[in-house]
């Protein structure tokens, strides 16, 4: 799964912070009479160089020296340092166990030992996550909850043919959204390397400049490699950040991101009368900028240029907007305060074709119940879904499906709903095979008639979640597996409506928290080419190590979980068949907990 460390950690409800208002003026400026950029100066020992004056720097624009007309230093001397704001994005869909372990270790150490006071973090994994865990927080406990929500699984079932630069689309959206927060921000991206050209990265780099965002990149591999042509290296160089060639530099990147957000120079100059007079018939001109220290013993990190268009704001991305549900669905950082857990699976029916079944576990704080005259309870929940293509080669689909879910319950079932929350099941068609991010957003709405609790629908709590999902091409695949269902006790009744709901229980396929010693059932369907005998290898992993195995498992059966201690696990079903000349191979993985 992909974990975008735009640090998207979980936030405890009582400590959730309201969204901050959009920025009225960016730290950086790109106007007719003034261009103002940030810069960090360090000595040979890597320490920040403070106390420098404008005369200690020189600025070149397109190779021509410029006169510095504005100069200041933020965070020096006795002045209060700005509280660092750091978004961490971890692209965790295709990581080795060693790389995953190194990333989690660096994050935990940074929070426990290196975190500057009042630092606000958000942790985002591209593979999955609850929006409540992605909100910016300064609470270490909430940060650890976000780290604990990460889990590793083998990537074999996720390796499909789509361009390496699939992360760039997400990066552009994240950078634009960070522009809505005040001050200078740092973005730490931990991802496998992907090659691109500088022209491809400059668009995001220019967005980052106008949003006052510095990007630091870390190659998500334990072995150091050449950074030539690497996208993250190009983005870091273009935005004044640093690129680390291996995961051994992850902790350094987090430290630098915190320091860069709280101590930096602002250097301004007049760009010249022609700097923003572009030819409408040609591409927008890019102005190269070099900011250097006159003392050769000092190193300066600064942005490498800007496009010839004025303004710092990024239109249409200053969230939140007028539709809170859609904002939560599309946003990374304004994505709701209630905890929502998403289990999205690929399914197939001959009549309906390929579709996604989403089990949405909504925490009890997300549902407002009102009593009726019969002594029962009623509530209404709005559920919005979107399926976004990850592959930039696929067309954007901004379609959003939204439906109300009316809940009416009595007696013990009502008590369970109000104590443990509910599970809603919804289905959505997927017309084209490929890599997708499934997103859901929920909002508690007043039942009809309006409830008497004094809350309007617009002020009711919102939550969201996302999950990476691959839809195989069954026309060419010799073998594919549907999503895995895990449960204990009786299997949940099949859905008879869309959406449908039930009380959330730990043994439900949407929750997957099983009591120690309880029998755990599993089920998966084999799909794809010509019918043929299918053999299935069942593996149970804990912290990446195999703890149980069935070499010849049925498609539906019980897990060999007897004797497994409490903890977090991942189940894998690896299927193979002899259909066709080359046969077929398919994998599915899912996490669960024994407690």
N, C-alpha and C positions, 0 to 999 in steps of 0.2 A: 504494500500500500504506500501511497505517497504522503509524506508528511511534510507540509510546507512549514518550515520554520520561518514563517513570518510569525514570531513565537506565538502560537495560538493555543494558549493554555486554557484550562477550564477555570471558571470563576465561581467561587462560592456565592450563593444567592445573596446572603446578607451583606456580602462585601462587594457586590456588583456596583460599578460606578456608572453614572449616567454618561451618555455620549457627549463628547465635547463639541462646542459649536464650531462651524467651519471657520477656517482662517480668513481674516480680512486682509492681511498683508503677509506675504511670504518673507522668510529671512533673506532669500536671494531675489534679485531683480533683473529684469531684462527689458529695459525701456529705451526710448530714443536718446535721452540724455544721460542715462546711467545704466551700466551693467555692474552688478555687485555679486561677487562669488566668495565662497568660503574656502579656507585653506588651513592646513595643519602643518606646522613646522616641527621637525624633530632633529635631535643631534645624532651623532654617530652611535651613541649608546641607546638610541631609541626613545629617549625621554622627550617630553614636550618642551619646546623652546618658548618660554614666556618673555614678556618685556620687550619684544621687538617693536620697531617703529616702521612707518611707511617707507622710510628711506632704506630699510633693510631688505625690501622686496623690489622686484621688477616684474612688469606685466608686458607680455607680447601678445598682440592680437593679429592673427594672420602674418606673423613674423615681424610686425612693426611694434616698437616700444610705445607704451601708453603712459600717460601721466596719471598717477594715483590721486584721486580727488576725495575719496572717502576711505577711512581706515578705522577699525576698532578691533578690540579683542574681547571675546566673551568668555567668562569663567575664570579670569585671572585675578590675582591679588586678593583683596578683601571682598570683592563683589560676589554675590551668591552664584553658584554654578547652576545652570539649568538642569532640571531633572532629566536624565537620559531616557529616551524612548527608543526601544529596540524591537523590531519585528524580526522573528527568526522563521525562515521557511526551510523545511526539510523535505527534500524530494526522496521519499523512502520506498518507492514502488519496487526498485530493483537494487537492493543493497545486500551485500554479504553479511553473515552474522557478525564477523569481526568489525565491519564498518558500522553496523547498527549499534553494537556494544560500545564502540569508541564514541559515537555521537551522543548516546544517552549518558555515558560517563562524563563527557565534557559539559553537557548541559547541567547535570546534577552538581558537578563541582563548581560551576560558575554561580549557580543559585546559592549554594551553601557557603562558598568561600570567597567569591570574587565580586559579588553583586554590590555596586555602589548604592548608598542610601537613596530611597525614593525613585529608583529606576523602575520604569514601567515596561513590562515585557508582554509580547504576544507570541505564542508558539503555534505554527500551522504545519500539519503534515498533509502531504498531497494525497495520501492513501485513504484517509478517513479522519473524522473528528467531529466533535460537538461544537457548535458555535459558541456555547457558553464558555468553553475552554479556550477559545481563540481571542476573546476580548482582552484588551490591554489591562494588566493588573500589576500592582506593586506589592502584592501579598505573596511571600515565598511559598506558603502552603498551597495557594492556588497554582503557582508555577509548577510545584511538584505534582499536583494532580494532572496537569497537562502532560508532564513527562511520563508519569505512570500510565497514561492512556495510550502511549506508544506501544506497539508490539511488532515483533519480527516474524516473518514467514518467508519461505523460499519463493523466489520470483518466477519459477518455471512456468506456472500457469498464467503469468501476466506478460510474458515476452511475446509481443506481437509486432507486426510490421507497421510502425508509425514513426514519423521523423523524430530525431533526437531533440529537436528544439521545441517539443511540446510544452515545456515549462515557460517559454517566452510569453505566451498568451496570458498565463496567470500572472507573470511578473509585471506585465504592463498594467493589468487591473489593480494589482496590489500597490504599485508605486503611485498610481493615480489616486487611489483611496487614501494613502498616507498623506497626500497633500491636504486633506481636510483637517489634519491635526496641526497644532501650533508648533513653531520652532523647528529646529533641525532634527531630523530623524535618521536613524541608522537601520539598514536592512541587511541582515546576514543570511545569505543563501547557501545552504549546504546541499549539494547535488552532484551527481555524476557529471563528468565533463561532456560537453557537446560543442561541436565545431560550428562556427558561423563566421561571417565577415563583419568587419567593423561597421559597415553601412547598415547592417541589420541591427546592431546593438545601439547605434547612435540615437534612434528614435526613443528607446527606453531611457537612455542616458539623458537626453534632453528633457524628457518628462520628469526624471528624477531631480534634475537641476531646478525645474520650476516648482517642484513639490518639496524642495529642500531635503532631499533624501540622498544619503551616501550609501553605496552598495559595497558590502564586503562579501567575497566569494570564498568558498571552501570546496575543494574537490573531494567528493564523498568516496574516497578510496584511501586505504591505509598506505598504499605504495605511492611514493612520489613519482610524478610524471612531468613531462614537458608541458608548459602552459601555453605554448604557441598556438594561436588561433582559438583558444578556449573562450567560450561565451562569457563565463563568469569573470575570467581574467580581463576581457575587454571591458565589461561593464564596470568592474572595480576600478580599472585605470581611468575610464572616462568620467567617473563620478567622484574621484578623490578618495576611493577606498583602497583596500588591499586584497590581493588574491593569494590564498595559501594552497600550495600544490598537493597537499595531502591532509588527512584528518588529524595529523599530529598538530596542525595549526588551528584547530577549531576553537580551542580555549583562547588562544591569542586573538583570533578574530572577534570573539565576544568581548574581550577586554578592550580592544581597540574601538569597537563600536560604542561602548559605554563612554570611553574617553572622548571620542570624536563628537559625541552629541552634547558634551558639556563644556568643552574648551576648544575654541577655534577663532581664527582671524576672519574678519569680513573686509574685503578689499574691493573698492569700487573705482570705476573710471568712465570717461565719456567714450562710447564706442565709435563715435564719428557719425556724420550726417547720413552716410550711405549704408550704414551697417544693417538697417532694416528696410532698405529699398530694394526688394527683390524683384526680379523679372517674373511677371505673372505667367509667362509662357514656359518658364524653366523650373527645375526643381528648386526648392527652398535652399538658399545658401547656408552652408555650415561654416561658422567662424572658429578657427583653431585658436586656442588660448594656452599660453604657458605662463605660469606664475612661479618664479624662482627666487631663491634667497641669494643675495650678493655674497654671503659667506659660504664658501664651497663646502664647509664642514656641516652645513645644515641641509636637510632634505625636506622638500615641500611636496605634500600631496594635495592636489587641487583638481578641479574639473578641467576637461581638455577642450571644451568649446560649447557653443550654443547655436541653435538655428536662428535665422534672421526673421523672427517673429516676436512681437512684443508681448508682455504680460507674463504673469507667473501662475495664474490660476489655471486649472484644468477643467474645462467646461463639462458639466454633467456628472462629475464624480465627487462633488462635495456632499457626502452622505452625513446624516440621514436625510431622506427625501420625504415626499408627501405620502408614500405608501409604505408603512412600516413592515408589512409582510414581505413585499417584494425586496425591500432593502435587506431584510434578514436573509432572504433567499440568495441574493447576488453578492452581498457584502462579506468581506473577510473579518472586519473588526467591529462592525455594528450589527452583529448577527444574533442578538438576543441574550437574555439573561437566564432563561430556564434551560435545564439540561434535556437534550433530545438525543436519542441513540438511534442510528439508522443501520438496518441490515438490508441491503439491496442485493437481489439475486436475479440472475438470468434464468428465464423459463421459456418454454416453447410449446405451442399447441398447433396442430395442423390447421385448424380453422382460423386461429387468431394470429399465427406467426410468432415472431420473437417479441418478448415483452419483458419488462422489469417489474418484479414484485418487491415492494418496499414495505418492510415492517418498521413502524415508527414507534419507539418507546418514548412516551411523554411523561416526564416527572410530574408528581402530583401537584407541585406548585404551578404547573401550567394550565390547570383546569379549574375553573370557577364553578362550583356546584351551587345550585339554589334548591331549597326544599319546595315541594308542592303540597297540595291539600291532602294527598293520599299518604303522606309520610315518606315518599320516595324523593329522589334527587334527580335533577336535570342539569345538563350543561351543553354547550355548543363549542366546537373547536373548528377553526378554519385550517385546512391543510393545503399548502401550496407545494408543487413539485416542478422541477426543471431537470432536463437531462442535457448536459452541455458536452459537446465534442471536445476531447483533449487534443486531438490531432489538428494542427493548424491547416492541414490540407483539406479538412472537411468543412463544409459551410457552417457558419454560426447559426444557431437555432435559439431564438429568444422566447420561444413559446413557454408559457407557464400554465400548468393545470392547477386549478384551485377549486376545492369543494368544501362545503360545510359538513361536519359530522355531528349529528344530534345524538346526545347520550341521555338515556333514561334508565335508572337503575334503582333497585330497592334492596333492603335487607343487607345480608352479608356481602353480596356482590358490590353494593354501593360502598360499604366500608372498605373493601379491598381497593376499589377504584380510588377512593380519596386517600388511602394510606400509601399505595404503591404506584399510583398512576395507571395509565392504560397503554395498550398496544393497538395502533391503528394499522390496518392493512390496505394498501392501495396498489393499483396496477397502471402501468403506462406502456404504450407501444413504442418500440424502437425500430424504425424502418431500415436502418443501415448498420451493418456490422462495423465495429471499431472500438476505440477506447473512449470512455465517457466518464464524466463526473456527475453522479446522481446527487441532487440537492433537494432537501425538504425544508420547509419552514412552517411552523405552527403558531397559531395565536388563539388564546382563549377568548371567545366571544360570548356576549350575553345570550342565554337561551330565550326562546320566544314564549311568553312575552318577556320584556327586558327584566333582568334580575334586579333585586332590591339591594344589592351590595354596594351601590353607589359608584361602580366602575363602568365607564363607557368602554365600548369595544376598542376604541383608539388607544386607551391607556392600559389595556390588559397585557399580561406578560407575553413575550415572544421568545421562541427558541428556534434553532436550526441545526442541521447536521449535513455532512457531505461524505461521499464514498466513491472511490475510484472503482470502475467496473469495466470489464472487457466483454463485448458481445461478439461471439465467434461467427464466422461465415459458414453456415451449415451447408451451403452449396458446394463448398470446396473442402471442408474439414471432414476427414474420415471418421473422426470421433470428437465429441464435445461432452462436457458434463454441465448439468444444471447446477444451481446453487445448492449448498448443503443445508439441510434442516437438522437442528439438534434440539432434543426435548427430553423430558423425564416424565414418567407417568403416561397418561393418555395423550395421544397426539392431538394438537388443536384441530377443531373442526375446519374443513375447507371453507374458504370465503364464499359467501352467498351474495354479497353485494360489494360495491366499490364506492366509498370506503366502508369497512366494517371494523368493529372494535371489540376488545375483550379486556378484562382486568389483567394487569401485568403481574406475572409471577416469575420467580427466579428461574424456574425450569422451562419457561416459554422460549421458543426459538428466537424471539427478539431480544431476550435478556441474557440467557445462557449462563446463569449462575446456579450451579448445582450443589446440593448438599453432599458432603463427603460420604462415600459409600452408596450413593443412589445410582441405580442403573440409568445409563444415558443412551438414548436411542439416536440413530442417525439415518438419513435417507438422502439419496441423490439419484438423478436420472441420467442414463446414457443416451446421447443424441448424436446425430451426424449421419455419416454415409451408410453404406449397405449393412444390413444386419449381420452381425458376426459375434462369436463369443467374446465377452469383455472380461478381462482379468483386472482386479483392483487391489492395489497395495494401500493399506491403511497405516498411517504414521501419526503418532501423538508426540509433539515436541514441547519441551519446557525450557525456556531461555535458549532456544535453538538446538537443544540436545534431545535426541530420541529417547523417550521413556517407555514407549509401548509400540508394538507393531503387529499387524496381521498381514502375512504375505498374500493370502488369498481371501479377501473380504467380500461379502455380498454387497450389492448396491443399497440394501436396507438391512440394518442389524443393530447390534449393541456394541458400544465402545468397550475395549479391554481396559476399563478404568479402575477395576478393583485394586485397592491398595495404593492408588495415587494420592499423595498428600494434598493438602490445600495449596492453591496457587493458581497462576495464570498459565494456560495451555493453548496450543494451536493444533488443530486437527487437519491432516492432509489426506485426500483421496487421490491417488495417482492411477489412472486407468489406461489400459492399452488393449488394442485389438489387432486382428490380422486382416481387417477390411482393406481392400485395394492392394496395390503392389508393395507400398511402403508401410502399410499398417497405419494405425492411428495412436495418438498419445494425447491425453488431456489431464489437467490437474485442477482441483479446487481446494481452497484452504479457508478455515474459519477459526476464530478465537473463541475460547470459553473459559470459565472459571469454576474451580472447585473450592467450596468454602465450608 
